[in-house]
């Protein structure tokens, strides 16, 4: 098993001063804006999934 993935920046203020939170797995604290957030893996997308926003035919 590899190490847990760490976020590179705060999703609220963009600062990089993050520390793991004591709240549990995937929880992080930003020292700059004093916010706490949690990362969660939702799952894998189905194979062959295509976005609905694709325009017409590509040449």
mmJSON file of the N, C-alpha and C atoms, coordinates in Angstrom:
{"data_MODEL":{"atom_site":{
"group_PDB":["ATOM","ATOM","ATOM","ATOM","ATOM","ATOM","ATOM","ATOM","ATOM","ATOM","ATOM","ATOM","ATOM","ATOM","ATOM","ATOM","ATOM","ATOM","ATOM","ATOM","ATOM","ATOM","ATOM","ATOM","ATOM","ATOM","ATOM","ATOM","ATOM","ATOM","ATOM","ATOM","ATOM","ATOM","ATOM","ATOM","ATOM","ATOM","ATOM","ATOM","ATOM","ATOM","ATOM","ATOM","ATOM","ATOM","ATOM","ATOM","ATOM","ATOM","ATOM","ATOM","ATOM","ATOM","ATOM","ATOM","ATOM","ATOM","ATOM","ATOM","ATOM","ATOM","ATOM","ATOM","ATOM","ATOM","ATOM","ATOM","ATOM","ATOM","ATOM","ATOM","ATOM","ATOM","ATOM","ATOM","ATOM","ATOM","ATOM","ATOM","ATOM","ATOM","ATOM","ATOM","ATOM","ATOM","ATOM","ATOM","ATOM","ATOM","ATOM","ATOM","ATOM","ATOM","ATOM","ATOM","ATOM","ATOM","ATOM","ATOM","ATOM","ATOM","ATOM","ATOM","ATOM","ATOM","ATOM","ATOM","ATOM","ATOM","ATOM","ATOM","ATOM","ATOM","ATOM","ATOM","ATOM","ATOM","ATOM","ATOM","ATOM","ATOM","ATOM","ATOM","ATOM","ATOM","ATOM","ATOM","ATOM","ATOM","ATOM","ATOM","ATOM","ATOM","ATOM","ATOM","ATOM","ATOM","ATOM","ATOM","ATOM","ATOM","ATOM","ATOM","ATOM","ATOM","ATOM","ATOM","ATOM","ATOM","ATOM","ATOM","ATOM","ATOM","ATOM","ATOM","ATOM","ATOM","ATOM","ATOM","ATOM","ATOM","ATOM","ATOM","ATOM","ATOM","ATOM","ATOM","ATOM","ATOM","ATOM","ATOM","ATOM","ATOM","ATOM","ATOM","ATOM"],
"id":[1,2,3,4,5,6,7,8,9,10,11,12,13,14,15,16,17,18,19,20,21,22,23,24,25,26,27,28,29,30,31,32,33,34,35,36,37,38,39,40,41,42,43,44,45,46,47,48,49,50,51,52,53,54,55,56,57,58,59,60,61,62,63,64,65,66,67,68,69,70,71,72,73,74,75,76,77,78,79,80,81,82,83,84,85,86,87,88,89,90,91,92,93,94,95,96,97,98,99,100,101,102,103,104,105,106,107,108,109,110,111,112,113,114,115,116,117,118,119,120,121,122,123,124,125,126,127,128,129,130,131,132,133,134,135,136,137,138,139,140,141,142,143,144,145,146,147,148,149,150,151,152,153,154,155,156,157,158,159,160,161,162,163,164,165,166,167,168,169,170,171,172,173,174,175,176,177],
"type_symbol":["N","C","C","N","C","C","N","C","C","N","C","C","N","C","C","N","C","C","N","C","C","N","C","C","N","C","C","N","C","C","N","C","C","N","C","C","N","C","C","N","C","C","N","C","C","N","C","C","N","C","C","N","C","C","N","C","C","N","C","C","N","C","C","N","C","C","N","C","C","N","C","C","N","C","C","N","C","C","N","C","C","N","C","C","N","C","C","N","C","C","N","C","C","N","C","C","N","C","C","N","C","C","N","C","C","N","C","C","N","C","C","N","C","C","N","C","C","N","C","C","N","C","C","N","C","C","N","C","C","N","C","C","N","C","C","N","C","C","N","C","C","N","C","C","N","C","C","N","C","C","N","C","C","N","C","C","N","C","C","N","C","C","N","C","C","N","C","C","N","C","C","N","C","C","N","C","C"],
"label_atom_id":["N","CA","C","N","CA","C","N","CA","C","N","CA","C","N","CA","C","N","CA","C","N","CA","C","N","CA","C","N","CA","C","N","CA","C","N","CA","C","N","CA","C","N","CA","C","N","CA","C","N","CA","C","N","CA","C","N","CA","C","N","CA","C","N","CA","C","N","CA","C","N","CA","C","N","CA","C","N","CA","C","N","CA","C","N","CA","C","N","CA","C","N","CA","C","N","CA","C","N","CA","C","N","CA","C","N","CA","C","N","CA","C","N","CA","C","N","CA","C","N","CA","C","N","CA","C","N","CA","C","N","CA","C","N","CA","C","N","CA","C","N","CA","C","N","CA","C","N","CA","C","N","CA","C","N","CA","C","N","CA","C","N","CA","C","N","CA","C","N","CA","C","N","CA","C","N","CA","C","N","CA","C","N","CA","C","N","CA","C","N","CA","C","N","CA","C","N","CA","C","N","CA","C","N","CA","C"],
"label_alt_id":[null,null,null,null,null,null,null,null,null,null,null,null,null,null,null,null,null,null,null,null,null,null,null,null,null,null,null,null,null,null,null,null,null,null,null,null,null,null,null,null,null,null,null,null,null,null,null,null,null,null,null,null,null,null,null,null,null,null,null,null,null,null,null,null,null,null,null,null,null,null,null,null,null,null,null,null,null,null,null,null,null,null,null,null,null,null,null,null,null,null,null,null,null,null,null,null,null,null,null,null,null,null,null,null,null,null,null,null,null,null,null,null,null,null,null,null,null,null,null,null,null,null,null,null,null,null,null,null,null,null,null,null,null,null,null,null,null,null,null,null,null,null,null,null,null,null,null,null,null,null,null,null,null,null,null,null,null,null,null,null,null,null,null,null,null,null,null,null,null,null,null,null,null,null,null,null,null],
"label_comp_id":["UNK","UNK","UNK","UNK","UNK","UNK","UNK","UNK","UNK","UNK","UNK","UNK","UNK","UNK","UNK","UNK","UNK","UNK","UNK","UNK","UNK","UNK","UNK","UNK","UNK","UNK","UNK","UNK","UNK","UNK","UNK","UNK","UNK","UNK","UNK","UNK","UNK","UNK","UNK","UNK","UNK","UNK","UNK","UNK","UNK","UNK","UNK","UNK","UNK","UNK","UNK","UNK","UNK","UNK","UNK","UNK","UNK","UNK","UNK","UNK","UNK","UNK","UNK","UNK","UNK","UNK","UNK","UNK","UNK","UNK","UNK","UNK","UNK","UNK","UNK","UNK","UNK","UNK","UNK","UNK","UNK","UNK","UNK","UNK","UNK","UNK","UNK","UNK","UNK","UNK","UNK","UNK","UNK","UNK","UNK","UNK","UNK","UNK","UNK","UNK","UNK","UNK","UNK","UNK","UNK","UNK","UNK","UNK","UNK","UNK","UNK","UNK","UNK","UNK","UNK","UNK","UNK","UNK","UNK","UNK","UNK","UNK","UNK","UNK","UNK","UNK","UNK","UNK","UNK","UNK","UNK","UNK","UNK","UNK","UNK","UNK","UNK","UNK","UNK","UNK","UNK","UNK","UNK","UNK","UNK","UNK","UNK","UNK","UNK","UNK","UNK","UNK","UNK","UNK","UNK","UNK","UNK","UNK","UNK","UNK","UNK","UNK","UNK","UNK","UNK","UNK","UNK","UNK","UNK","UNK","UNK","UNK","UNK","UNK","UNK","UNK","UNK"],
"label_asym_id":["A","A","A","A","A","A","A","A","A","A","A","A","A","A","A","A","A","A","A","A","A","A","A","A","A","A","A","A","A","A","A","A","A","A","A","A","A","A","A","A","A","A","A","A","A","A","A","A","A","A","A","A","A","A","A","A","A","A","A","A","A","A","A","A","A","A","A","A","A","A","A","A","A","A","A","A","A","A","A","A","A","A","A","A","A","A","A","A","A","A","A","A","A","A","A","A","A","A","A","A","A","A","A","A","A","A","A","A","A","A","A","A","A","A","A","A","A","A","A","A","A","A","A","A","A","A","A","A","A","A","A","A","A","A","A","A","A","A","A","A","A","A","A","A","A","A","A","A","A","A","A","A","A","A","A","A","A","A","A","A","A","A","A","A","A","A","A","A","A","A","A","A","A","A","A","A","A"],
"label_entity_id":["1","1","1","1","1","1","1","1","1","1","1","1","1","1","1","1","1","1","1","1","1","1","1","1","1","1","1","1","1","1","1","1","1","1","1","1","1","1","1","1","1","1","1","1","1","1","1","1","1","1","1","1","1","1","1","1","1","1","1","1","1","1","1","1","1","1","1","1","1","1","1","1","1","1","1","1","1","1","1","1","1","1","1","1","1","1","1","1","1","1","1","1","1","1","1","1","1","1","1","1","1","1","1","1","1","1","1","1","1","1","1","1","1","1","1","1","1","1","1","1","1","1","1","1","1","1","1","1","1","1","1","1","1","1","1","1","1","1","1","1","1","1","1","1","1","1","1","1","1","1","1","1","1","1","1","1","1","1","1","1","1","1","1","1","1","1","1","1","1","1","1","1","1","1","1","1","1"],
"label_seq_id":[1,1,1,2,2,2,3,3,3,4,4,4,5,5,5,6,6,6,7,7,7,8,8,8,9,9,9,10,10,10,11,11,11,12,12,12,13,13,13,14,14,14,15,15,15,16,16,16,17,17,17,18,18,18,19,19,19,20,20,20,21,21,21,22,22,22,23,23,23,24,24,24,25,25,25,26,26,26,27,27,27,28,28,28,29,29,29,30,30,30,31,31,31,32,32,32,33,33,33,34,34,34,35,35,35,36,36,36,37,37,37,38,38,38,39,39,39,40,40,40,41,41,41,42,42,42,43,43,43,44,44,44,45,45,45,46,46,46,47,47,47,48,48,48,49,49,49,50,50,50,51,51,51,52,52,52,53,53,53,54,54,54,55,55,55,56,56,56,57,57,57,58,58,58,59,59,59],
"pdbx_PDB_ins_code":[null,null,null,null,null,null,null,null,null,null,null,null,null,null,null,null,null,null,null,null,null,null,null,null,null,null,null,null,null,null,null,null,null,null,null,null,null,null,null,null,null,null,null,null,null,null,null,null,null,null,null,null,null,null,null,null,null,null,null,null,null,null,null,null,null,null,null,null,null,null,null,null,null,null,null,null,null,null,null,null,null,null,null,null,null,null,null,null,null,null,null,null,null,null,null,null,null,null,null,null,null,null,null,null,null,null,null,null,null,null,null,null,null,null,null,null,null,null,null,null,null,null,null,null,null,null,null,null,null,null,null,null,null,null,null,null,null,null,null,null,null,null,null,null,null,null,null,null,null,null,null,null,null,null,null,null,null,null,null,null,null,null,null,null,null,null,null,null,null,null,null,null,null,null,null,null,null],
"Cartn_x":[0.837,0.0,0.888,0.537,1.33,0.875,1.641,1.274,-0.015,-0.705,-1.952,-1.647,-2.55,-2.379,-2.634,-1.829,-1.964,-2.369,-3.283,-3.634,-2.458,-2.337,-1.247,-1.601,-2.891,-3.321,-4.725,-5.069,-6.389,-7.435,-8.554,-9.583,-10.337,-10.148,-10.846,-10.003,-8.747,-7.924,-6.743,-6.414,-5.319,-3.946,-3.852,-2.564,-2.057,-0.765,-0.152,0.233,-0.147,0.206,-0.849,-0.802,-1.788,-1.145,-1.952,-1.51,-2.615,-2.252,-3.281,-4.06,-5.349,-6.214,-6.327,-6.628,-6.836,-8.226,-9.077,-10.453,-10.56,-9.535,-9.588,-8.953,-9.117,-8.514,-9.039,-8.16,-8.543,-8.896,-8.758,-9.089,-7.825,-7.955,-6.823,-7.219,-6.226,-6.441,-5.542,-6.101,-5.332,-4.972,-3.672,-3.215,-3.439,-3.59,-3.751,-5.166,-6.189,-7.569,-8.322,-7.643,-8.204,-9.443,-9.451,-10.552,-10.086,-11.029,-10.755,-11.612,-11.072,-11.818,-11.413,-12.203,-11.941,-11.965,-11.022,-10.967,-11.579,-12.331,-12.99,-12.975,-12.554,-12.567,-13.975,-14.582,-15.957,-16.048,-15.061,-15.087,-14.55,-14.55,-14.071,-15.235,-14.952,-15.967,-16.087,-17.247,-17.471,-16.58,-16.065,-15.204,-16.019,-15.433,-16.117,-17.047,-17.028,-17.879,-17.47,-18.443,-18.165,-18.935,-18.314,-18.966,-20.088,-21.137,-22.275,-21.989,-20.914,-20.623,-19.844,-19.579,-18.824,-19.7,-19.123,-19.836,-20.256,-20.055,-20.426,-19.317,-19.292,-18.255,-16.944,-15.864,-14.548,-13.946,-13.218,-12.594,-11.138],
"Cartn_y":[-1.172,0.0,1.243,2.226,3.447,4.437,5.507,6.541,7.206,7.82,8.501,9.723,10.027,11.181,12.459,13.448,14.719,15.803,16.682,17.795,18.773,19.439,20.388,21.787,22.107,23.437,23.374,24.387,24.49,24.789,24.061,24.334,25.647,26.27,27.517,28.759,28.755,29.956,29.755,28.51,28.234,28.177,28.391,28.358,26.921,26.763,25.438,25.01,25.781,25.473,24.544,23.259,22.276,21.276,20.797,19.787,18.753,17.486,16.471,16.818,16.598,16.887,15.673,15.9,14.811,14.2,14.758,14.303,12.933,12.508,11.194,11.151,10.008,9.765,10.736,11.381,12.286,13.685,13.995,15.323,16.179,17.422,18.352,19.695,20.427,21.766,22.746,23.905,24.965,26.001,26.233,27.199,28.635,28.85,30.189,30.736,29.968,30.456,29.823,28.941,28.319,27.476,26.818,25.931,24.486,23.592,22.162,21.566,20.58,19.922,18.468,17.671,16.241,15.798,14.944,14.355,12.969,12.612,11.311,10.738,9.498,8.797,8.276,8.639,8.233,6.936,6.632,5.41,5.649,4.602,4.678,4.929,5.649,5.871,4.636,4.443,3.295,3.401,2.288,2.278,2.68,3.506,3.95,5.126,5.697,6.842,8.024,8.695,9.879,11.047,12.196,13.398,13.831,14.375,14.836,16.158,16.871,18.182,18.134,16.942,16.883,17.41,18.315,18.988,18.043,18.313,17.436,16.476,16.076,15.173,15.916,15.252,15.874,15.418,16.315,15.987,15.725],
"Cartn_z":[0.0,0.0,0.0,-0.769,-0.837,0.244,0.379,1.335,0.891,1.846,1.486,0.633,-0.246,-1.123,-0.329,-0.559,0.138,-0.857,-0.47,-1.359,-1.45,-2.574,-2.779,-2.301,-2.255,-1.837,-1.24,-0.48,0.144,-0.934,-0.961,-1.969,-1.724,-0.581,-0.255,-0.525,-0.047,-0.213,-1.155,-1.488,-2.412,-1.768,-0.464,0.215,0.332,0.515,0.569,1.99,3.004,4.39,4.997,4.608,5.053,6.003,6.937,7.891,8.054,8.257,8.516,9.783,9.753,10.897,11.797,13.043,13.994,13.851,12.992,12.829,12.17,11.475,10.857,9.492,8.831,7.525,6.473,5.758,4.68,5.131,6.413,6.92,6.978,6.548,6.491,7.081,7.598,8.137,7.409,7.074,6.422,7.484,7.68,8.675,8.206,6.913,6.374,6.585,6.201,6.32,7.497,8.239,9.441,9.137,7.989,7.62,7.649,7.868,7.823,6.715,6.011,4.939,4.885,4.183,4.094,2.643,2.275,0.942,1.008,-0.025,-0.028,-1.439,-1.55,-2.832,-3.065,-4.18,-4.464,-5.246,-6.076,-6.859,-8.254,-9.044,-10.42,-11.366,-12.433,-13.456,-14.33,-14.904,-15.773,-17.012,-17.457,-18.643,-19.871,-20.704,-21.909,-21.677,-20.481,-20.164,-21.02,-21.628,-22.446,-21.877,-21.891,-21.389,-22.334,-21.742,-22.528,-23.214,-22.801,-23.356,-24.662,-25.213,-26.47,-27.605,-28.386,-29.474,-30.577,-31.763,-32.873,-33.222,-34.468,-34.936,-35.081,-34.715,-34.87,-36.184,-36.839,-38.116,-37.913],
"occupancy":[1.0,1.0,1.0,1.0,1.0,1.0,1.0,1.0,1.0,1.0,1.0,1.0,1.0,1.0,1.0,1.0,1.0,1.0,1.0,1.0,1.0,1.0,1.0,1.0,1.0,1.0,1.0,1.0,1.0,1.0,1.0,1.0,1.0,1.0,1.0,1.0,1.0,1.0,1.0,1.0,1.0,1.0,1.0,1.0,1.0,1.0,1.0,1.0,1.0,1.0,1.0,1.0,1.0,1.0,1.0,1.0,1.0,1.0,1.0,1.0,1.0,1.0,1.0,1.0,1.0,1.0,1.0,1.0,1.0,1.0,1.0,1.0,1.0,1.0,1.0,1.0,1.0,1.0,1.0,1.0,1.0,1.0,1.0,1.0,1.0,1.0,1.0,1.0,1.0,1.0,1.0,1.0,1.0,1.0,1.0,1.0,1.0,1.0,1.0,1.0,1.0,1.0,1.0,1.0,1.0,1.0,1.0,1.0,1.0,1.0,1.0,1.0,1.0,1.0,1.0,1.0,1.0,1.0,1.0,1.0,1.0,1.0,1.0,1.0,1.0,1.0,1.0,1.0,1.0,1.0,1.0,1.0,1.0,1.0,1.0,1.0,1.0,1.0,1.0,1.0,1.0,1.0,1.0,1.0,1.0,1.0,1.0,1.0,1.0,1.0,1.0,1.0,1.0,1.0,1.0,1.0,1.0,1.0,1.0,1.0,1.0,1.0,1.0,1.0,1.0,1.0,1.0,1.0,1.0,1.0,1.0,1.0,1.0,1.0,1.0,1.0,1.0],
"B_iso_or_equiv":[0.0,0.0,0.0,0.0,0.0,0.0,0.0,0.0,0.0,0.0,0.0,0.0,0.0,0.0,0.0,0.0,0.0,0.0,0.0,0.0,0.0,0.0,0.0,0.0,0.0,0.0,0.0,0.0,0.0,0.0,0.0,0.0,0.0,0.0,0.0,0.0,0.0,0.0,0.0,0.0,0.0,0.0,0.0,0.0,0.0,0.0,0.0,0.0,0.0,0.0,0.0,0.0,0.0,0.0,0.0,0.0,0.0,0.0,0.0,0.0,0.0,0.0,0.0,0.0,0.0,0.0,0.0,0.0,0.0,0.0,0.0,0.0,0.0,0.0,0.0,0.0,0.0,0.0,0.0,0.0,0.0,0.0,0.0,0.0,0.0,0.0,0.0,0.0,0.0,0.0,0.0,0.0,0.0,0.0,0.0,0.0,0.0,0.0,0.0,0.0,0.0,0.0,0.0,0.0,0.0,0.0,0.0,0.0,0.0,0.0,0.0,0.0,0.0,0.0,0.0,0.0,0.0,0.0,0.0,0.0,0.0,0.0,0.0,0.0,0.0,0.0,0.0,0.0,0.0,0.0,0.0,0.0,0.0,0.0,0.0,0.0,0.0,0.0,0.0,0.0,0.0,0.0,0.0,0.0,0.0,0.0,0.0,0.0,0.0,0.0,0.0,0.0,0.0,0.0,0.0,0.0,0.0,0.0,0.0,0.0,0.0,0.0,0.0,0.0,0.0,0.0,0.0,0.0,0.0,0.0,0.0,0.0,0.0,0.0,0.0,0.0,0.0],
"pdbx_formal_charge":[null,null,null,null,null,null,null,null,null,null,null,null,null,null,null,null,null,null,null,null,null,null,null,null,null,null,null,null,null,null,null,null,null,null,null,null,null,null,null,null,null,null,null,null,null,null,null,null,null,null,null,null,null,null,null,null,null,null,null,null,null,null,null,null,null,null,null,null,null,null,null,null,null,null,null,null,null,null,null,null,null,null,null,null,null,null,null,null,null,null,null,null,null,null,null,null,null,null,null,null,null,null,null,null,null,null,null,null,null,null,null,null,null,null,null,null,null,null,null,null,null,null,null,null,null,null,null,null,null,null,null,null,null,null,null,null,null,null,null,null,null,null,null,null,null,null,null,null,null,null,null,null,null,null,null,null,null,null,null,null,null,null,null,null,null,null,null,null,null,null,null,null,null,null,null,null,null],
"auth_seq_id":[1,1,1,2,2,2,3,3,3,4,4,4,5,5,5,6,6,6,7,7,7,8,8,8,9,9,9,10,10,10,11,11,11,12,12,12,13,13,13,14,14,14,15,15,15,16,16,16,17,17,17,18,18,18,19,19,19,20,20,20,21,21,21,22,22,22,23,23,23,24,24,24,25,25,25,26,26,26,27,27,27,28,28,28,29,29,29,30,30,30,31,31,31,32,32,32,33,33,33,34,34,34,35,35,35,36,36,36,37,37,37,38,38,38,39,39,39,40,40,40,41,41,41,42,42,42,43,43,43,44,44,44,45,45,45,46,46,46,47,47,47,48,48,48,49,49,49,50,50,50,51,51,51,52,52,52,53,53,53,54,54,54,55,55,55,56,56,56,57,57,57,58,58,58,59,59,59],
"auth_comp_id":["UNK","UNK","UNK","UNK","UNK","UNK","UNK","UNK","UNK","UNK","UNK","UNK","UNK","UNK","UNK","UNK","UNK","UNK","UNK","UNK","UNK","UNK","UNK","UNK","UNK","UNK","UNK","UNK","UNK","UNK","UNK","UNK","UNK","UNK","UNK","UNK","UNK","UNK","UNK","UNK","UNK","UNK","UNK","UNK","UNK","UNK","UNK","UNK","UNK","UNK","UNK","UNK","UNK","UNK","UNK","UNK","UNK","UNK","UNK","UNK","UNK","UNK","UNK","UNK","UNK","UNK","UNK","UNK","UNK","UNK","UNK","UNK","UNK","UNK","UNK","UNK","UNK","UNK","UNK","UNK","UNK","UNK","UNK","UNK","UNK","UNK","UNK","UNK","UNK","UNK","UNK","UNK","UNK","UNK","UNK","UNK","UNK","UNK","UNK","UNK","UNK","UNK","UNK","UNK","UNK","UNK","UNK","UNK","UNK","UNK","UNK","UNK","UNK","UNK","UNK","UNK","UNK","UNK","UNK","UNK","UNK","UNK","UNK","UNK","UNK","UNK","UNK","UNK","UNK","UNK","UNK","UNK","UNK","UNK","UNK","UNK","UNK","UNK","UNK","UNK","UNK","UNK","UNK","UNK","UNK","UNK","UNK","UNK","UNK","UNK","UNK","UNK","UNK","UNK","UNK","UNK","UNK","UNK","UNK","UNK","UNK","UNK","UNK","UNK","UNK","UNK","UNK","UNK","UNK","UNK","UNK","UNK","UNK","UNK","UNK","UNK","UNK"],
"auth_asym_id":["A","A","A","A","A","A","A","A","A","A","A","A","A","A","A","A","A","A","A","A","A","A","A","A","A","A","A","A","A","A","A","A","A","A","A","A","A","A","A","A","A","A","A","A","A","A","A","A","A","A","A","A","A","A","A","A","A","A","A","A","A","A","A","A","A","A","A","A","A","A","A","A","A","A","A","A","A","A","A","A","A","A","A","A","A","A","A","A","A","A","A","A","A","A","A","A","A","A","A","A","A","A","A","A","A","A","A","A","A","A","A","A","A","A","A","A","A","A","A","A","A","A","A","A","A","A","A","A","A","A","A","A","A","A","A","A","A","A","A","A","A","A","A","A","A","A","A","A","A","A","A","A","A","A","A","A","A","A","A","A","A","A","A","A","A","A","A","A","A","A","A","A","A","A","A","A","A"],
"auth_atom_id":["N","CA","C","N","CA","C","N","CA","C","N","CA","C","N","CA","C","N","CA","C","N","CA","C","N","CA","C","N","CA","C","N","CA","C","N","CA","C","N","CA","C","N","CA","C","N","CA","C","N","CA","C","N","CA","C","N","CA","C","N","CA","C","N","CA","C","N","CA","C","N","CA","C","N","CA","C","N","CA","C","N","CA","C","N","CA","C","N","CA","C","N","CA","C","N","CA","C","N","CA","C","N","CA","C","N","CA","C","N","CA","C","N","CA","C","N","CA","C","N","CA","C","N","CA","C","N","CA","C","N","CA","C","N","CA","C","N","CA","C","N","CA","C","N","CA","C","N","CA","C","N","CA","C","N","CA","C","N","CA","C","N","CA","C","N","CA","C","N","CA","C","N","CA","C","N","CA","C","N","CA","C","N","CA","C","N","CA","C","N","CA","C","N","CA","C","N","CA","C","N","CA","C","N","CA","C"],
"pdbx_PDB_model_num":[1,1,1,1,1,1,1,1,1,1,1,1,1,1,1,1,1,1,1,1,1,1,1,1,1,1,1,1,1,1,1,1,1,1,1,1,1,1,1,1,1,1,1,1,1,1,1,1,1,1,1,1,1,1,1,1,1,1,1,1,1,1,1,1,1,1,1,1,1,1,1,1,1,1,1,1,1,1,1,1,1,1,1,1,1,1,1,1,1,1,1,1,1,1,1,1,1,1,1,1,1,1,1,1,1,1,1,1,1,1,1,1,1,1,1,1,1,1,1,1,1,1,1,1,1,1,1,1,1,1,1,1,1,1,1,1,1,1,1,1,1,1,1,1,1,1,1,1,1,1,1,1,1,1,1,1,1,1,1,1,1,1,1,1,1,1,1,1,1,1,1,1,1,1,1,1,1]
}}}
